[in-house]
Amino acid sequence: MLFPCLNSMKNYLVIGASSGIGKALSEMLSQDDNQVFGTYHSNTFEDAGNIKAHYLDVTTDFDVDFLPDSLDGLVYCPGSINLKPFSRLKPQDYIEDYNLQVVGAIKAIKACLPRLKKSEHASIIMFSTVAVQKGFAFHAQVAASKGAIEGLTKSLAAEFAPKIRVNAIAPSLTDTPLSEKILNTDQKREANAERHPLKRIGTPKDIAGMAKYLLSEDAAWISGQVIHVDGGMSTL
């Protein structure tokens, strides 16, 4: 089913909108009278105001027939945090992670590309991690997949310019359901907060705020960037 695209309204697809950063971003975008199409997989998620919920499993073949004819922004949020010593990781662990975080993003972009090309100011946003550039023990699996995301971001930004902007955000530890095991005690929270120069853990709104900006026309001269929103972790 196709929806009319009004000049005053933007159409955004947020894949992984049922929790964490994706949920925070969907709520921010919908408050500005944009139409947000938010997908979910393992969590319960329902229509709310300008947010339309759609089930989607990015590890399978899928279509985006529920989207309008023109799409102004695609945000790919699915990810995982599997922190183990390298010796305990199996090749299949990397493959599963890559399928979720990289191949899933590729499928989504390919499916949405014709609609993105019809927008005057289209933008794609993916997510990396501070661990790619900084380097942390036990992060081999997540850093391998997210390193691929950074390469994909730059390559597609060059290929899609000037019509579509492509950027990535690289957060540090953020208080989302994915980080629950890392932040499940007050002691862990305090220790992880202390590691950051700004002495706190990131919130979904910290990251979603940057994503919202990158989607906007205010960021019309920004593409091919991996922007760190990490409490100063990457540079200080």
BAMAR-719811 format. One record per residue (C-alpha): residue in three letters; x, y, z. Coordinates in nm, 3 decimals, always signed. Example, Ala and Ser with C-alpha at 12.3 -4.5 7.8 and 13.67 -1.06 7.14 Angstrom:
+-----+---------+---------+---------+
: res :      px :      py :      pz :
+-----+---------+---------+---------+
: ALA :  +1.230 :  -0.450 :  +0.780 :
: SER :  +1.367 :  -0.106 :  +0.714 :
+-----+---------+---------+---------+
END
This chain:
+-----+---------+---------+---------+
: res :      px :      py :      pz :
+-----+---------+---------+---------+
: MET :  +0.000 :  +0.000 :  +0.000 :
: LEU :  +0.140 :  +0.340 :  -0.098 :
: PHE :  +0.090 :  +0.655 :  +0.105 :
: PRO :  +0.088 :  +1.010 :  -0.035 :
: CYS :  +0.407 :  +1.203 :  +0.023 :
: LEU :  +0.324 :  +1.556 :  +0.139 :
: ASN :  +0.577 :  +1.835 :  +0.096 :
: SER :  +0.559 :  +1.922 :  +0.465 :
: MET :  +0.607 :  +1.565 :  +0.579 :
: LYS :  +0.914 :  +1.342 :  +0.556 :
: ASN :  +0.898 :  +0.964 :  +0.530 :
: TYR :  +1.152 :  +0.766 :  +0.732 :
: LEU :  +1.218 :  +0.397 :  +0.773 :
: VAL :  +1.378 :  +0.296 :  +1.103 :
: ILE :  +1.475 :  -0.071 :  +1.104 :
: GLY :  +1.492 :  -0.188 :  +1.464 :
: ALA :  +1.254 :  +0.072 :  +1.607 :
: SER :  +1.113 :  -0.126 :  +1.897 :
: SER :  +1.382 :  -0.049 :  +2.156 :
: GLY :  +1.695 :  +0.146 :  +2.237 :
: ILE :  +1.828 :  +0.400 :  +1.989 :
: GLY :  +1.579 :  +0.307 :  +1.715 :
: LYS :  +1.284 :  +0.365 :  +1.946 :
: ALA :  +1.419 :  +0.697 :  +2.072 :
: LEU :  +1.483 :  +0.815 :  +1.716 :
: SER :  +1.140 :  +0.708 :  +1.593 :
: GLU :  +0.976 :  +0.906 :  +1.871 :
: MET :  +1.188 :  +1.214 :  +1.797 :
: LEU :  +1.110 :  +1.205 :  +1.426 :
: SER :  +0.738 :  +1.147 :  +1.474 :
: GLN :  +0.708 :  +1.450 :  +1.703 :
: ASP :  +0.796 :  +1.672 :  +1.405 :
: ASP :  +0.495 :  +1.541 :  +1.211 :
: ASN :  +0.705 :  +1.306 :  +1.002 :
: GLN :  +0.576 :  +0.965 :  +0.898 :
: VAL :  +0.792 :  +0.697 :  +1.057 :
: PHE :  +0.779 :  +0.336 :  +0.948 :
: GLY :  +0.938 :  +0.138 :  +1.231 :
: THR :  +1.019 :  -0.230 :  +1.207 :
: TYR :  +1.044 :  -0.482 :  +1.488 :
: HIS :  +1.148 :  -0.844 :  +1.523 :
: SER :  +1.179 :  -0.988 :  +1.874 :
: ASN :  +1.008 :  -0.712 :  +2.075 :
: THR :  +0.642 :  -0.615 :  +2.085 :
: PHE :  +0.583 :  -0.294 :  +1.893 :
: GLU :  +0.258 :  -0.125 :  +1.788 :
: ASP :  +0.142 :  +0.176 :  +1.592 :
: ALA :  +0.165 :  +0.500 :  +1.788 :
: GLY :  +0.069 :  +0.835 :  +1.637 :
: ASN :  +0.287 :  +0.895 :  +1.331 :
: ILE :  +0.479 :  +0.570 :  +1.386 :
: LYS :  +0.359 :  +0.271 :  +1.186 :
: ALA :  +0.489 :  -0.067 :  +1.309 :
: HIS :  +0.584 :  -0.349 :  +1.071 :
: TYR :  +0.736 :  -0.689 :  +1.148 :
: LEU :  +1.062 :  -0.753 :  +0.966 :
: ASP :  +1.330 :  -1.021 :  +0.994 :
: VAL :  +1.644 :  -0.883 :  +0.831 :
: THR :  +1.811 :  -1.225 :  +0.826 :
: THR :  +1.560 :  -1.347 :  +0.566 :
: ASP :  +1.457 :  -1.218 :  +0.226 :
: PHE :  +1.209 :  -0.934 :  +0.262 :
: ASP :  +1.034 :  -0.656 :  +0.071 :
: VAL :  +0.933 :  -0.304 :  +0.168 :
: ASP :  +0.593 :  -0.287 :  +0.000 :
: PHE :  +0.454 :  -0.114 :  +0.310 :
: LEU :  +0.658 :  +0.199 :  +0.235 :
: PRO :  +0.545 :  +0.506 :  +0.041 :
: ASP :  +0.671 :  +0.570 :  -0.310 :
: SER :  +0.935 :  +0.819 :  -0.186 :
: LEU :  +1.158 :  +0.771 :  +0.118 :
: ASP :  +1.360 :  +1.051 :  +0.279 :
: GLY :  +1.566 :  +0.848 :  +0.521 :
: LEU :  +1.671 :  +0.493 :  +0.609 :
: VAL :  +1.820 :  +0.414 :  +0.949 :
: TYR :  +1.954 :  +0.065 :  +1.014 :
: CYS :  +1.973 :  -0.011 :  +1.388 :
: PRO :  +1.993 :  -0.392 :  +1.437 :
: GLY :  +2.305 :  -0.505 :  +1.617 :
: SER :  +2.451 :  -0.733 :  +1.880 :
: ILE :  +2.708 :  -0.719 :  +2.157 :
: ASN :  +2.880 :  -1.052 :  +2.202 :
: LEU :  +3.192 :  -0.995 :  +2.411 :
: LYS :  +3.409 :  -1.307 :  +2.441 :
: PRO :  +3.778 :  -1.396 :  +2.429 :
: PHE :  +3.892 :  -1.464 :  +2.073 :
: SER :  +3.968 :  -1.826 :  +2.165 :
: ARG :  +3.601 :  -1.886 :  +2.249 :
: LEU :  +3.459 :  -1.742 :  +1.928 :
: LYS :  +3.377 :  -1.979 :  +1.643 :
: PRO :  +3.374 :  -1.881 :  +1.274 :
: GLN :  +2.996 :  -1.930 :  +1.276 :
: ASP :  +2.965 :  -1.658 :  +1.543 :
: TYR :  +3.121 :  -1.409 :  +1.303 :
: ILE :  +2.900 :  -1.524 :  +1.017 :
: GLU :  +2.580 :  -1.482 :  +1.220 :
: ASP :  +2.687 :  -1.138 :  +1.338 :
: TYR :  +2.784 :  -1.032 :  +0.986 :
: ASN :  +2.450 :  -1.149 :  +0.848 :
: LEU :  +2.263 :  -0.942 :  +1.104 :
: GLN :  +2.468 :  -0.625 :  +1.103 :
: VAL :  +2.613 :  -0.604 :  +0.751 :
: VAL :  +2.416 :  -0.825 :  +0.512 :
: GLY :  +2.092 :  -0.707 :  +0.672 :
: ALA :  +2.192 :  -0.346 :  +0.610 :
: ILE :  +2.282 :  -0.425 :  +0.250 :
: LYS :  +1.943 :  -0.592 :  +0.192 :
: ALA :  +1.761 :  -0.293 :  +0.342 :
: ILE :  +1.952 :  -0.040 :  +0.132 :
: LYS :  +1.899 :  -0.237 :  -0.190 :
: ALA :  +1.528 :  -0.271 :  -0.116 :
: CYS :  +1.485 :  +0.099 :  -0.039 :
: LEU :  +1.716 :  +0.249 :  -0.300 :
: PRO :  +1.449 :  +0.320 :  -0.568 :
: ARG :  +1.240 :  +0.506 :  -0.309 :
: LEU :  +1.538 :  +0.697 :  -0.169 :
: LYS :  +1.629 :  +0.814 :  -0.519 :
: LYS :  +1.288 :  +0.981 :  -0.548 :
: SER :  +1.353 :  +1.207 :  -0.247 :
: GLU :  +1.516 :  +1.547 :  -0.288 :
: HIS :  +1.718 :  +1.508 :  +0.034 :
: ALA :  +1.765 :  +1.137 :  +0.108 :
: SER :  +1.991 :  +1.008 :  +0.383 :
: ILE :  +2.108 :  +0.667 :  +0.505 :
: ILE :  +2.243 :  +0.610 :  +0.855 :
: MET :  +2.412 :  +0.300 :  +0.992 :
: PHE :  +2.580 :  +0.229 :  +1.325 :
: SER :  +2.937 :  +0.135 :  +1.405 :
: THR :  +3.110 :  +0.134 :  +1.745 :
: VAL :  +3.397 :  +0.313 :  +1.913 :
: ALA :  +3.565 :  -0.028 :  +1.940 :
: VAL :  +3.650 :  -0.032 :  +1.567 :
: GLN :  +3.895 :  +0.257 :  +1.587 :
: LYS :  +3.988 :  +0.241 :  +1.955 :
: GLY :  +4.043 :  -0.131 :  +1.999 :
: PHE :  +3.918 :  -0.317 :  +2.306 :
: ALA :  +3.983 :  -0.668 :  +2.433 :
: PHE :  +3.703 :  -0.922 :  +2.377 :
: HIS :  +3.549 :  -0.707 :  +2.100 :
: ALA :  +3.678 :  -0.904 :  +1.799 :
: GLN :  +3.335 :  -1.020 :  +1.682 :
: VAL :  +3.149 :  -0.690 :  +1.707 :
: ALA :  +3.444 :  -0.486 :  +1.578 :
: ALA :  +3.480 :  -0.709 :  +1.272 :
: SER :  +3.118 :  -0.653 :  +1.166 :
: LYS :  +3.113 :  -0.285 :  +1.252 :
: GLY :  +3.442 :  -0.232 :  +1.071 :
: ALA :  +3.264 :  -0.359 :  +0.762 :
: ILE :  +2.985 :  -0.110 :  +0.826 :
: GLU :  +3.237 :  +0.176 :  +0.825 :
: GLY :  +3.378 :  +0.059 :  +0.492 :
: LEU :  +3.029 :  +0.019 :  +0.348 :
: THR :  +2.936 :  +0.369 :  +0.464 :
: LYS :  +3.226 :  +0.533 :  +0.285 :
: SER :  +3.188 :  +0.328 :  -0.032 :
: LEU :  +2.816 :  +0.394 :  -0.067 :
: ALA :  +2.856 :  +0.762 :  +0.018 :
: ALA :  +3.093 :  +0.794 :  -0.278 :
: GLU :  +2.872 :  +0.589 :  -0.510 :
: PHE :  +2.540 :  +0.752 :  -0.419 :
: ALA :  +2.664 :  +1.114 :  -0.415 :
: PRO :  +2.527 :  +1.368 :  -0.474 :
: LYS :  +2.174 :  +1.226 :  -0.459 :
: ILE :  +2.187 :  +1.030 :  -0.132 :
: ARG :  +2.401 :  +1.101 :  +0.174 :
: VAL :  +2.539 :  +0.807 :  +0.373 :
: ASN :  +2.685 :  +0.835 :  +0.723 :
: ALA :  +2.750 :  +0.617 :  +1.027 :
: ILE :  +2.743 :  +0.686 :  +1.398 :
: ALA :  +2.996 :  +0.516 :  +1.626 :
: PRO :  +2.873 :  +0.520 :  +1.986 :
: SER :  +3.044 :  +0.400 :  +2.297 :
: LEU :  +2.855 :  +0.197 :  +2.558 :
: THR :  +2.492 :  +0.309 :  +2.560 :
: ASP :  +2.219 :  +0.223 :  +2.808 :
: THR :  +2.001 :  +0.004 :  +2.586 :
: PRO :  +1.862 :  -0.351 :  +2.616 :
: LEU :  +2.164 :  -0.476 :  +2.417 :
: SER :  +2.392 :  -0.357 :  +2.699 :
: GLU :  +2.186 :  -0.508 :  +2.979 :
: LYS :  +2.439 :  -0.776 :  +3.072 :
: ILE :  +2.721 :  -0.521 :  +3.082 :
: LEU :  +2.525 :  -0.278 :  +3.300 :
: ASN :  +2.330 :  -0.512 :  +3.527 :
: THR :  +2.481 :  -0.393 :  +3.856 :
: ASP :  +2.553 :  -0.053 :  +4.008 :
: GLN :  +2.921 :  -0.143 :  +4.026 :
: LYS :  +2.937 :  -0.219 :  +3.654 :
: ARG :  +2.756 :  +0.103 :  +3.572 :
: GLU :  +2.993 :  +0.311 :  +3.783 :
: ALA :  +3.303 :  +0.142 :  +3.643 :
: ASN :  +3.191 :  +0.185 :  +3.282 :
: ALA :  +3.089 :  +0.545 :  +3.339 :
: GLU :  +3.429 :  +0.622 :  +3.490 :
: ARG :  +3.609 :  +0.495 :  +3.177 :
: HIS :  +3.459 :  +0.780 :  +2.974 :
: PRO :  +3.604 :  +1.132 :  +2.992 :
: LEU :  +3.250 :  +1.269 :  +3.038 :
: LYS :  +3.200 :  +1.025 :  +3.327 :
: ARG :  +2.867 :  +0.880 :  +3.227 :
: ILE :  +2.717 :  +0.612 :  +3.004 :
: GLY :  +2.543 :  +0.719 :  +2.684 :
: THR :  +2.166 :  +0.728 :  +2.656 :
: PRO :  +1.955 :  +0.636 :  +2.353 :
: LYS :  +1.865 :  +1.005 :  +2.316 :
: ASP :  +2.234 :  +1.099 :  +2.297 :
: ILE :  +2.275 :  +0.884 :  +1.989 :
: ALA :  +1.929 :  +0.940 :  +1.841 :
: GLY :  +1.981 :  +1.316 :  +1.855 :
: MET :  +2.281 :  +1.287 :  +1.624 :
: ALA :  +2.091 :  +1.053 :  +1.392 :
: LYS :  +1.804 :  +1.299 :  +1.369 :
: TYR :  +2.046 :  +1.577 :  +1.280 :
: LEU :  +2.215 :  +1.369 :  +1.010 :
: LEU :  +1.876 :  +1.296 :  +0.855 :
: SER :  +1.787 :  +1.664 :  +0.842 :
: GLU :  +1.859 :  +1.915 :  +0.568 :
: ASP :  +2.079 :  +2.101 :  +0.820 :
: ALA :  +2.333 :  +1.823 :  +0.757 :
: ALA :  +2.307 :  +1.852 :  +0.380 :
: TRP :  +2.687 :  +1.888 :  +0.339 :
: ILE :  +2.778 :  +1.585 :  +0.550 :
: SER :  +2.835 :  +1.247 :  +0.386 :
: GLY :  +3.078 :  +0.958 :  +0.411 :
: GLN :  +3.146 :  +1.029 :  +0.777 :
: VAL :  +3.177 :  +0.801 :  +1.079 :
: ILE :  +3.077 :  +1.033 :  +1.362 :
: HIS :  +3.174 :  +0.937 :  +1.716 :
: VAL :  +2.918 :  +1.001 :  +1.988 :
: ASP :  +3.108 :  +0.835 :  +2.267 :
: GLY :  +3.156 :  +1.057 :  +2.570 :
: GLY :  +3.505 :  +1.145 :  +2.449 :
: MET :  +3.621 :  +0.785 :  +2.456 :
: SER :  +3.773 :  +0.779 :  +2.107 :
: THR :  +3.991 :  +1.088 :  +2.134 :
: LEU :  +4.047 :  +1.196 :  +2.495 :
+-----+---------+---------+---------+
END
